[in-house]
């Protein structure tokens, strides 16, 4: 958890810089702490985006993070990369390589788990 510098936010949201809501987005994102994390696993981009829910919280299903905790698209409480390539770019932006932990759960060798 850390306070995101505006320089990182500007790079993270570079594709939105010409949008009218960009200044408010940067202001909101720099107004409090950010909890950044890296997830990995099979189909992690698709799986994480399903757990997070639709970008527009009005369209996010109940039980998703945005469906349960967001009230407006401009305050959608969570971000997830939209592709592996996007995730790799964002990981390099938000983390030093020394901060990442390479971990394997040796107790679970298959992709199925007992109920």
N, C-alpha and C positions, 0 to 999 in steps of 0.2 A: 504494500500500500504506500503510495506516495502522492505528492502534489505534482501534477503533470505540468512541466514547463510549456509555455506557449509555443516554443520552437518545435517541440515534439508534436503538439496538437496540430500546428500548422502543416507539418509534414504528413501526419496521419490523415488529415482531412484535406490534403492538397487538391483533390479532385472536386471539392465543394467550394473552393475559394471564390468563385464567381457567383455563387448562389446568394440570394438576398438574406437568407437566414444564417449565413456563415459567421458574422460577428457575434450573434447571439449564441451560436453553438460553441464557439471558442470561449466565450464568457462563461457559459454554463459548465463546460468541461473543466475549466480552470477554477471554478468556484469552490471546489472541495476535493477531498482525496479520491484517488482512483485505485482500484484493486486490479492489477494486471496479472494475468496468468497464462500459461501455455498448457493446452490439453493435447494429448496424442492418443492414437488408437485407430482401430479399423473404422474407416468412413467418418472420421472425427468431424470434418467440416459439416457434412450432412446431418450427422447425429446432434452436434451442438446447436446447429441452427434450428432443428426441430424442437429441442428442449427450450430454446430461447423464445421462439415464437416470431410471428410476423413483425416486420419493422414498424408498421403502423399498429400501435397498441389496440386501437379500436377493432382491428381485424385479427388480433392474436387470440388464439384459443385459450380457454381457461385451462389451468394446469401448466401453462408455459410461464417462464419468468416474466415476459412482457405482459401476458394475459392476466397474470395475478398481481403484478407490482407496478405497472406503468399506466399512466392516465392520459398521456398525450405523446404523439410522435416526436416532439421536440424534447421530451424527457423520457426516453424509452429505456432507461436504467442499465442497459447492457449492450455490448458490441460483440460481434463474432465475425471473424474473417469469412469472406464469401468464397474463398478458394485456397488451395494449398499454397499457390504462388503468393496470394495476398497475405496469408498467414506468415510465410517466410519473410516477406518484406516488413510486416508489422512486428514480428519477433525481433528482427535486427534493430528496429527503431526503438522498441521499448526495453530491451534487455541487453546486458553484456553477456557474452558467451559463458563467462564464469558464474553467472547467476542461474544458469539452466542445469537441471539435474537429469542425468541419464539413468533411468530406473526401469527395471523389469520386474514384474511380480512373478517370481519363480514358482509360486504355488498354483498358478492357473496357466496351464500350457495350452488349453483349447479356448475357442471363442465362445463356448457354451458353459453356463454355470448352473449348478443345481438350484432348484427353487427353495 
